[in-house]
Structures are given as C-alpha cells and as structure tokens.
C-alpha cells in the first residue's frame, strides 16, 4: 500500500430475504467506484459478504450455469413486519465469523464505503454495519446505491451509515474522499465520458465467475414499473472500441468467458450503437459468451441484429415483454406490439437461437392483475415457441405504478420498504399463499 494515501474499505453487504440467487448479480457501480479510487491513488480493500468463492467455501465449478449459482444461506428470524408470510427468511452470504475474520485481517481503513441494491434488503445492510462497528467503531461509513437513491430519508435514518449518497456517485466521489481523508483524489476520469472510466475492480474478488459490463447508461423510455430514469437520469454511451478493449482485457488477463450485459437499452438506435459494437466483437474473435438478464427491446431485434448477436456469442436472450395482453399495456409501457414481438422472435429463431436460449419476461403481481391475465400472456409466449419467464413485480417509489401499488397492497407500502419485496406478492390485497405461487410455476412448466 502507498504509505501516504488513505486506505478505503468497500463492503458489499449481506442479503436478508425470503429468496435470493446469484443470477449474474454484481454491484457493478460499486466496483466502478473501487476502480476509480484505485486509479486515483487510493489504497483500496474489498470485502464481499455475498462471496460464493470465499476461501472458506467448498470449491465449486464456476463454469456451470455460465457463472451463476446459489449463495450460502442460513435461516434467521423473520422481521415482525412480515411474520404473516409463511416463508423462510434467511441471511444470504458468508458466515458472520468469516466476515469478522476478514474485517480483522485488513488494515484499519480511513473510510468505509458500502452499498445496497434493493430497498427491501436494508436489514442485511443494517446487520453488516453492526458487525463493522464491532471492529472499526470510529471509522466513518458512507452508503450509496439504489436504496439511498430511491429512499434517502429512510436510508439516512435507518441504515446505520454516517452519510448517504443519493444518485450516481462518480461526480461526488472526489469531494467525499477529500472531506473524510483530506486526500485530493487524482481524478483521471470525466463522469460524462464513459470511455475514460477505469475498469470496475473485478480483480478484487476472490474469483471472477463472470463480468458484467455496460455499453451505455440510462433508458429513453419511462416505463411505469421501472426506475431506470431515476437511477441513471442521463444517457451516456461508450465507443465500440472502448467496450471491445475491456472485453479483451478480462478475457486475456483474467480468463473470463461469460460477460453479462447490464444495459437498460442496448438495442436502441442499433445502427449507431449495437451493430458497430457487435461487428467489432465478431472481428476480434474473442471466444466469449454474452447474457442479457436486463432484457432486450424487442422492436429493435431485426434480422440483422439477431444474426449479429448469434455470431458475436450471445447465449442467453431475455426479452422485455412484461405482458402479452397487448390491448391493455398502455399503462405499463409503449415498447412493443404483438406484431413486433412475433417478428423479433422469428428473427431470433431464424438466426439460430434455440427455444431454451430465448426467454420473455412476464410481470406477475401487478396492481389489480389476476392470474388469468398472466396465464393469457404465458400462453401467447408458449405459442411463439420460446420460454415464458415470470418476473414478480416489486413496487418502486417514484415510478408511475407506485400509486396503484399503494392502493392495492395489503400493507402500508410507504411505512417500510420491506413491504415492497416481490417475494411476498405485495400488491395482492389478500394474504400471501403458496397456491397462487404454485399456479404461476405450473403455468410456465405445463
């Protein structure tokens, strides 16, 4: 470590939830911050409470499921607010004693940064901070991420952090470092120029099972169920050359073969953005795989785009359909029609993609929605010859559907973000029951 530079510890906290699984889930923005700090001359340490490859964990084959896999979990007491839900509540991530050992093993930091991706995971963050205080009681803790951005007052009052950052952190990072450490961060990046960003610090992990990446931020749509325009209010883009250089770096220097596209609008304006990028990826002959858990915009899947995706190495295709009840979808978004859906699926199949590779997200648990509406959508997706993928709706403050969610929910959604957890079917006015969950599962598998 540089003796004259501050030491900053970044901690990715535990998850407390009824269910959690590593579906290519990494705190990418947080790891960008780690990379920026390191490039700016700061000594950086990283502890991941969700580390599936912790040295104390049994060895697993990360190539299975393209890098995905289950977190370690231990049953914990269900919060009083949701004790009515007949599901098991768990802590997901490493054992507390392992976390304690890792904290004791690092040099005392000058500042601790942490994050929280889901608003309803705040109790996992609280527990993480309580453990940190046992070892570093006087070190200031700054919280950023989705939770303090969407619910700044709750995060400020309940998280246990000394300060919160609401919104993107890149621009305010130098000021935070200077205020807490007196260090002038050597800012070698422009927050508006993504090509100049240091790479996210994936190498601080014990093992890189997959690498998320961005080619752009933000989204031109304002879908009623989505917070993208709040979390990333500015559309920014990377050049194809910059993206390919990063892919080559992780492939050649760290052996990464699975890359996860985190863009919210990858295929928007494809001839200017996605098409040139995929052409350069094909030319580079990288021998890598791509996955799209954030979903692709169906209207933009032309014959050309589908062919290029297949040649570039896309293996997991997820489509942002949300509902196939096209006559009633105006309240959700204006992204797709039945004709554009059928055309996009046909183009993917003609390009060589198989049924098991293509899934269409369908929202379930929307305010006022019934099982029959979901069943209709599942049937239409099945008729198209691809896989329906149920995505349970989680109400998000400041989105257009929030008012309806508050109206239909059996809980007071405004009083506690734990009530927005999609695992409890929060917008159903009736108590949670396993029969409804089983019915949805049966719809997609029968």
C-alpha positions as CSV (number, residue, x, y, z in Angstrom):
1,X,0.0,0.0,0.0
2,X,1.1,3.6,-0.6
3,X,2.0,4.9,2.8
4,X,0.9,8.5,2.1
5,X,-2.5,7.6,0.6
6,X,-5.7,6.9,2.5
7,X,-7.0,3.3,2.9
8,X,-10.6,2.9,1.9
9,X,-12.6,-0.3,2.6
10,X,-15.5,-1.2,0.3
11,X,-18.1,-3.7,1.7
12,X,-20.9,-5.4,-0.3
13,X,-23.4,-6.4,2.4
14,X,-25.4,-9.5,3.2
15,X,-28.9,-10.1,1.7
16,X,-31.8,-10.7,4.1
17,X,-34.7,-12.1,2.1
18,X,-37.1,-15.0,1.6
19,X,-35.2,-16.0,-1.5
20,X,-32.0,-15.0,-3.3
21,X,-29.8,-16.5,-6.0
22,X,-26.8,-15.2,-7.9
23,X,-28.4,-14.6,-11.3
24,X,-25.3,-12.7,-12.6
25,X,-25.8,-10.2,-9.8
26,X,-22.9,-8.0,-9.0
27,X,-22.8,-4.4,-7.6
28,X,-21.3,-3.1,-10.8
29,X,-21.5,0.6,-9.9
30,X,-19.8,-0.1,-6.6
31,X,-17.0,-1.9,-8.3
32,X,-16.7,1.0,-10.7
33,X,-16.1,3.2,-7.6
34,X,-13.4,0.8,-6.4
35,X,-11.7,1.1,-9.8
36,X,-11.9,4.9,-9.8
37,X,-10.5,5.1,-6.2
38,X,-7.6,2.8,-7.1
39,X,-6.9,4.8,-10.3
40,X,-7.0,8.0,-8.3
41,X,-4.1,6.8,-6.0
42,X,-6.1,5.5,-3.0
43,X,-5.4,2.2,-1.3
44,X,-8.5,0.0,-1.7
45,X,-9.7,-3.2,0.0
46,X,-12.9,-5.1,-0.7
47,X,-15.0,-7.5,1.3
48,X,-17.9,-9.2,-0.4
49,X,-20.4,-10.6,2.1
50,X,-22.1,-12.4,-0.9
51,X,-18.8,-14.1,-2.0
52,X,-19.7,-17.5,-3.4
53,X,-16.0,-18.2,-3.8
54,X,-14.8,-17.2,-0.4
55,X,-11.6,-19.1,0.6
56,X,-13.6,-20.9,3.4
57,X,-16.2,-22.1,1.0
58,X,-16.0,-25.6,-0.6
59,X,-14.6,-25.4,-4.2
60,X,-17.3,-25.2,-6.9
61,X,-17.2,-25.2,-10.6
62,X,-17.9,-21.6,-11.7
63,X,-18.3,-22.6,-15.3
64,X,-21.6,-24.3,-14.5
65,X,-24.6,-22.3,-15.3
66,X,-22.4,-19.7,-17.0
67,X,-21.2,-18.4,-13.6
68,X,-24.5,-18.3,-11.8
69,X,-25.1,-20.2,-8.6
70,X,-26.7,-20.3,-5.1
71,X,-25.5,-18.2,-2.2
72,X,-24.8,-19.8,1.2
73,X,-27.9,-19.2,3.3
74,X,-28.8,-19.5,7.0
75,X,-32.3,-19.2,8.4
76,X,-32.8,-16.1,10.6
77,X,-35.8,-14.6,12.4
78,X,-38.4,-13.2,10.1
79,X,-38.9,-9.4,10.6
80,X,-42.0,-8.7,12.6
81,X,-43.5,-6.6,9.8
82,X,-43.8,-9.7,7.5
83,X,-44.3,-12.5,10.0
84,X,-47.6,-13.1,8.3
85,X,-45.8,-14.5,5.3
86,X,-45.4,-18.3,5.5
87,X,-41.9,-18.4,4.0
88,X,-38.5,-19.0,5.4
89,X,-36.4,-15.8,5.9
90,X,-32.6,-16.2,5.6
91,X,-29.3,-14.4,5.6
92,X,-27.6,-15.0,2.2
93,X,-23.8,-14.8,2.1
94,X,-20.7,-15.8,4.0
95,X,-20.8,-16.8,7.7
96,X,-20.6,-13.9,10.2
97,X,-17.4,-15.4,11.7
98,X,-15.7,-15.4,8.3
99,X,-16.8,-11.8,7.8
100,X,-15.3,-10.9,11.2
101,X,-12.0,-12.6,10.3
102,X,-11.9,-10.7,7.0
103,X,-12.5,-7.4,8.8
104,X,-9.7,-8.1,11.3
105,X,-7.4,-9.1,8.5
106,X,-7.5,-5.7,6.8
107,X,-5.5,-2.7,7.9
108,X,-7.7,-0.1,9.7
109,X,-9.3,1.9,7.0
110,X,-9.7,5.7,6.9
111,X,-13.2,5.4,5.4
112,X,-15.7,2.6,4.7
113,X,-18.0,2.7,1.7
114,X,-20.9,0.3,1.3
115,X,-24.0,-0.1,-0.9
116,X,-27.5,-1.6,-1.1
117,X,-29.0,-2.7,-4.3
118,X,-32.6,-3.5,-3.3
119,X,-34.5,-1.2,-0.9
120,X,-36.1,-4.1,0.9
121,X,-32.6,-5.6,1.6
122,X,-31.9,-2.8,4.1
123,X,-31.9,-5.2,7.1
124,X,-29.0,-7.1,5.6
125,X,-27.1,-3.8,5.3
126,X,-28.0,-2.9,8.9
127,X,-26.6,-6.2,10.2
128,X,-23.4,-5.7,8.1
129,X,-22.9,-2.3,9.5
130,X,-23.4,-3.6,13.1
131,X,-20.6,-6.1,12.6
132,X,-18.3,-3.5,11.1
133,X,-18.8,-1.2,14.1
134,X,-17.5,-4.0,16.4
135,X,-14.1,-3.9,14.7
136,X,-14.0,-0.3,13.4
137,X,-16.3,1.7,15.7
138,X,-14.9,5.1,14.9
139,X,-14.4,4.7,11.1
140,X,-17.0,6.7,9.1
141,X,-19.3,4.7,6.8
142,X,-20.8,6.2,3.7
143,X,-23.7,4.4,1.9
144,X,-24.5,4.7,-1.8
145,X,-26.6,2.7,-4.3
146,X,-30.2,2.1,-5.2
147,X,-31.6,2.1,-1.6
148,X,-30.4,5.6,-0.6
149,X,-31.2,6.9,-4.1
150,X,-34.8,5.8,-4.0
151,X,-35.4,6.3,-0.3
152,X,-32.9,8.8,1.0
153,X,-34.8,9.7,4.2
154,X,-35.2,6.0,5.2
155,X,-31.6,5.2,4.4
156,X,-30.3,8.2,6.4
157,X,-32.4,7.3,9.4
158,X,-32.3,3.5,9.4
159,X,-29.2,2.2,7.6
160,X,-26.7,2.9,10.4
161,X,-24.3,4.7,8.0
162,X,-22.8,8.1,8.8
163,X,-23.7,9.6,5.5
164,X,-25.6,8.6,2.4
165,X,-25.1,9.4,-1.3
166,X,-28.3,9.7,-3.3
167,X,-27.8,9.3,-7.1
168,X,-24.7,8.5,-9.2
169,X,-21.6,8.5,-7.1
170,X,-18.9,9.3,-9.7
171,X,-19.2,13.0,-9.7
172,X,-19.3,13.4,-5.9
173,X,-16.6,10.9,-5.1
174,X,-13.7,13.3,-5.0
175,X,-15.5,15.5,-2.6
176,X,-16.3,12.7,-0.2
177,X,-12.7,11.5,-0.2
178,X,-11.4,15.0,0.5
179,X,-13.9,15.6,3.3
180,X,-13.2,12.4,5.2
181,X,-9.5,11.9,4.5
182,X,-8.1,15.2,3.3
183,X,-6.8,13.4,0.2
184,X,-7.1,15.0,-3.3
185,X,-8.2,12.2,-5.5
186,X,-6.3,12.1,-8.7
187,X,-9.4,12.2,-10.9
188,X,-8.3,10.7,-14.2
189,X,-11.8,10.3,-15.5
190,X,-14.7,12.6,-16.6
191,X,-18.0,11.5,-15.2
192,X,-19.6,12.3,-18.5
193,X,-17.1,10.3,-20.6
194,X,-17.6,6.6,-20.1
195,X,-14.7,5.7,-22.4
196,X,-12.3,7.3,-19.8
197,X,-13.6,5.3,-16.8
198,X,-11.2,2.9,-15.1
199,X,-12.4,-0.7,-15.4
200,X,-14.5,-2.0,-12.5
201,X,-12.3,-3.7,-9.9
202,X,-13.4,-7.3,-10.5
203,X,-9.9,-8.4,-9.7
204,X,-10.5,-7.5,-6.0
205,X,-12.9,-10.5,-5.9
206,X,-11.5,-14.0,-4.9
207,X,-12.7,-15.3,-8.2
208,X,-14.3,-13.8,-11.4
209,X,-17.0,-16.2,-12.4
210,X,-18.5,-13.7,-14.9
211,X,-18.0,-10.0,-15.7
212,X,-20.9,-7.5,-16.0
213,X,-20.3,-4.6,-18.4
214,X,-22.1,-1.6,-19.7
215,X,-22.1,0.0,-23.2
216,X,-24.5,2.8,-22.1
217,X,-26.4,4.1,-19.1
218,X,-30.0,5.2,-18.8
219,X,-33.0,4.5,-21.0
220,X,-35.1,6.7,-23.3
221,X,-38.3,5.0,-22.0
222,X,-40.2,5.8,-18.8
223,X,-42.0,2.5,-18.2
224,X,-44.5,2.6,-15.3
225,X,-42.8,-0.2,-13.4
226,X,-39.1,0.8,-13.9
227,X,-36.8,3.2,-12.0
228,X,-34.1,3.4,-14.7
229,X,-34.8,7.0,-15.4
230,X,-34.3,7.8,-11.7
231,X,-31.2,5.7,-11.1
232,X,-29.5,6.8,-14.3
233,X,-31.1,10.0,-15.4
234,X,-28.5,10.8,-18.1
235,X,-28.0,8.7,-21.3
236,X,-24.3,8.1,-21.8
237,X,-22.5,5.9,-24.3
238,X,-19.2,4.1,-24.8
239,X,-17.5,3.7,-28.1
240,X,-17.3,0.2,-29.6
241,X,-13.5,0.3,-29.4
242,X,-13.7,1.0,-25.6
243,X,-16.1,-1.9,-25.0
244,X,-14.1,-4.4,-27.0
245,X,-10.8,-3.3,-25.3
246,X,-12.4,-4.1,-21.9
247,X,-13.7,-7.4,-23.0
248,X,-10.3,-8.3,-24.4
249,X,-8.7,-7.3,-21.1
250,X,-10.9,-9.5,-18.9
251,X,-10.7,-12.4,-21.4
252,X,-6.9,-12.3,-21.9
253,X,-5.7,-11.2,-18.5
254,X,-8.2,-12.9,-16.2
255,X,-9.6,-15.8,-18.3
256,X,-13.2,-14.5,-18.2
257,X,-15.5,-16.1,-20.7
258,X,-19.0,-15.1,-19.5
259,X,-20.0,-11.5,-19.9
260,X,-23.3,-10.0,-18.6
261,X,-24.8,-7.0,-20.4
262,X,-26.3,-4.6,-17.8
263,X,-27.5,-2.0,-20.3
264,X,-31.2,-1.0,-20.0
265,X,-31.4,0.0,-23.6
266,X,-28.7,-1.9,-25.6
267,X,-30.6,-2.2,-28.9
268,X,-32.0,1.4,-29.0
269,X,-30.7,3.1,-32.2
270,X,-28.9,-0.2,-33.2
271,X,-27.3,1.0,-36.4
272,X,-25.3,3.7,-34.5
273,X,-24.6,1.7,-31.3
274,X,-25.2,-2.1,-31.0
275,X,-24.5,-3.1,-34.6
276,X,-21.0,-1.5,-34.9
277,X,-20.1,-3.0,-31.5
278,X,-21.2,-6.5,-32.4
279,X,-19.3,-6.3,-35.7
280,X,-16.1,-5.4,-33.8
281,X,-16.7,-8.2,-31.3
282,X,-17.0,-10.7,-34.2
283,X,-13.9,-9.3,-35.8
284,X,-11.9,-9.7,-32.5
285,X,-12.7,-13.4,-32.3
286,X,-12.8,-13.3,-28.5
287,X,-14.4,-16.7,-28.0
288,X,-16.7,-15.4,-25.2
289,X,-20.4,-15.7,-24.2
290,X,-22.9,-12.9,-23.6
291,X,-26.0,-12.9,-21.4
292,X,-28.8,-10.3,-21.2
293,X,-30.6,-10.6,-17.8
294,X,-31.7,-6.9,-18.0
295,X,-33.7,-7.7,-21.2
296,X,-33.6,-6.5,-24.8
297,X,-36.0,-4.2,-26.5
298,X,-38.0,-6.4,-28.8
299,X,-38.8,-3.9,-31.5
300,X,-35.1,-3.5,-32.4
301,X,-34.5,-7.2,-33.0
302,X,-34.2,-7.0,-36.7
303,X,-32.9,-9.9,-38.9
304,X,-29.5,-8.2,-39.0
305,X,-29.4,-7.6,-35.2
306,X,-30.4,-11.2,-34.4
307,X,-27.8,-12.6,-36.8
308,X,-25.0,-10.4,-35.3
309,X,-26.0,-11.4,-31.8
310,X,-25.6,-15.0,-32.6
311,X,-22.3,-14.6,-34.4
312,X,-21.0,-12.4,-31.5
313,X,-21.6,-15.1,-29.0
314,X,-24.9,-14.2,-27.2
315,X,-26.1,-17.3,-25.4
316,X,-28.9,-16.1,-23.0
317,X,-31.5,-13.9,-24.6
318,X,-34.2,-12.2,-22.4
319,X,-36.9,-10.1,-23.9
320,X,-38.7,-7.3,-22.1
321,X,-42.2,-8.3,-23.0
322,X,-43.7,-7.8,-19.5
323,X,-47.2,-8.7,-20.7
324,X,-48.8,-10.2,-23.8
325,X,-52.1,-8.6,-23.1
326,X,-51.4,-6.0,-25.8
327,X,-54.8,-4.3,-25.7
328,X,-54.2,-3.2,-22.1
329,X,-50.4,-2.5,-22.0
330,X,-50.5,1.3,-22.4
331,X,-50.5,1.8,-18.6
332,X,-47.2,-0.1,-18.5
333,X,-45.1,1.0,-21.5
334,X,-45.2,1.6,-25.2
335,X,-42.2,-0.6,-26.1
336,X,-43.8,-3.5,-28.1
337,X,-46.8,-4.6,-30.1
338,X,-47.9,-8.2,-30.8
339,X,-46.6,-7.9,-34.3
340,X,-43.2,-6.6,-33.2
341,X,-43.0,-9.4,-30.6
342,X,-43.7,-12.1,-33.1
343,X,-41.3,-10.6,-35.7
344,X,-38.5,-10.3,-33.1
345,X,-38.9,-13.9,-32.0
346,X,-39.0,-15.1,-35.6
347,X,-35.8,-13.2,-36.4
348,X,-34.0,-14.8,-33.4
349,X,-35.1,-18.3,-34.4
350,X,-34.0,-17.7,-38.0
351,X,-30.6,-16.5,-36.7
352,X,-30.1,-19.9,-35.0
353,X,-31.2,-19.3,-31.4
354,X,-32.9,-22.2,-29.7
355,X,-36.1,-22.2,-27.5
356,X,-34.1,-22.7,-24.3
357,X,-31.9,-19.7,-25.1
358,X,-34.8,-17.2,-25.5
359,X,-37.0,-16.2,-22.6
360,X,-39.6,-13.5,-22.4
361,X,-40.1,-11.7,-19.1
362,X,-43.7,-11.5,-17.9
363,X,-44.7,-9.4,-14.9
364,X,-46.8,-11.0,-12.3
365,X,-48.3,-9.5,-9.2
366,X,-49.1,-6.1,-10.8
367,X,-51.6,-3.9,-9.0
368,X,-55.1,-5.2,-9.9
369,X,-53.7,-8.1,-12.0
370,X,-55.2,-11.5,-11.8
371,X,-53.8,-15.0,-12.6
372,X,-55.9,-15.2,-15.8
373,X,-54.1,-12.2,-17.3
374,X,-50.7,-13.8,-16.6
375,X,-52.0,-17.1,-18.0
376,X,-53.0,-15.4,-21.2
377,X,-49.6,-13.9,-21.6
378,X,-47.8,-17.2,-20.8
379,X,-50.0,-18.9,-23.5
380,X,-49.0,-16.4,-26.1
381,X,-45.3,-16.7,-25.3
382,X,-45.5,-20.5,-25.5
383,X,-47.3,-20.3,-28.8
384,X,-44.4,-18.3,-30.2
385,X,-42.1,-21.2,-29.3
386,X,-40.0,-19.6,-26.7
387,X,-39.8,-19.7,-22.8
388,X,-42.0,-17.6,-20.6
389,X,-40.1,-16.3,-17.6
390,X,-42.2,-14.9,-14.7
391,X,-40.8,-11.8,-13.1
392,X,-42.6,-10.9,-9.9
393,X,-43.4,-7.2,-9.6
394,X,-41.8,-5.1,-6.9
395,X,-43.3,-1.7,-6.3
396,X,-40.8,1.1,-6.7
397,X,-41.2,4.6,-5.2
398,X,-41.4,7.5,-7.6
399,X,-42.5,5.3,-10.5
400,X,-45.8,5.7,-12.3
401,X,-47.3,2.5,-10.8
402,X,-46.4,3.4,-7.3
403,X,-49.8,5.0,-6.6
404,X,-51.7,1.9,-7.7
405,X,-49.3,-0.3,-5.8
406,X,-50.1,1.6,-2.6
407,X,-53.8,1.4,-3.3
408,X,-53.9,-2.4,-3.9
409,X,-51.4,-3.6,-1.3
410,X,-52.5,-5.2,1.9
411,X,-49.5,-3.4,3.5
412,X,-48.7,0.3,4.1
413,X,-46.0,0.4,1.5
414,X,-44.9,3.9,2.4
415,X,-44.1,2.9,6.0
416,X,-41.4,0.3,5.4
417,X,-39.6,-0.7,2.2
418,X,-39.6,-4.4,3.4
419,X,-43.2,-4.4,2.2
420,X,-42.1,-3.9,-1.4
421,X,-40.4,-7.3,-1.6
422,X,-41.7,-9.1,-4.6
423,X,-41.3,-12.4,-2.7
424,X,-44.4,-11.6,-0.6
425,X,-46.7,-10.7,-3.6
426,X,-47.0,-7.2,-2.1
427,X,-49.8,-5.8,-4.4
428,X,-52.2,-8.6,-3.6
429,X,-54.9,-7.4,-1.2
430,X,-55.3,-10.9,0.1
431,X,-52.7,-12.7,2.4
432,X,-49.8,-14.5,0.7
433,X,-50.5,-18.1,-0.1
434,X,-48.4,-20.8,-1.8
435,X,-51.3,-21.9,-4.0
436,X,-51.0,-18.7,-6.1
437,X,-47.2,-19.1,-6.4
438,X,-47.6,-22.7,-7.4
439,X,-50.2,-21.8,-10.0
440,X,-47.7,-19.4,-11.7
441,X,-45.0,-22.0,-11.7
442,X,-47.4,-24.6,-13.2
443,X,-48.3,-22.1,-16.0
444,X,-44.8,-21.8,-17.3
445,X,-43.8,-25.5,-17.0
446,X,-47.0,-27.3,-18.1
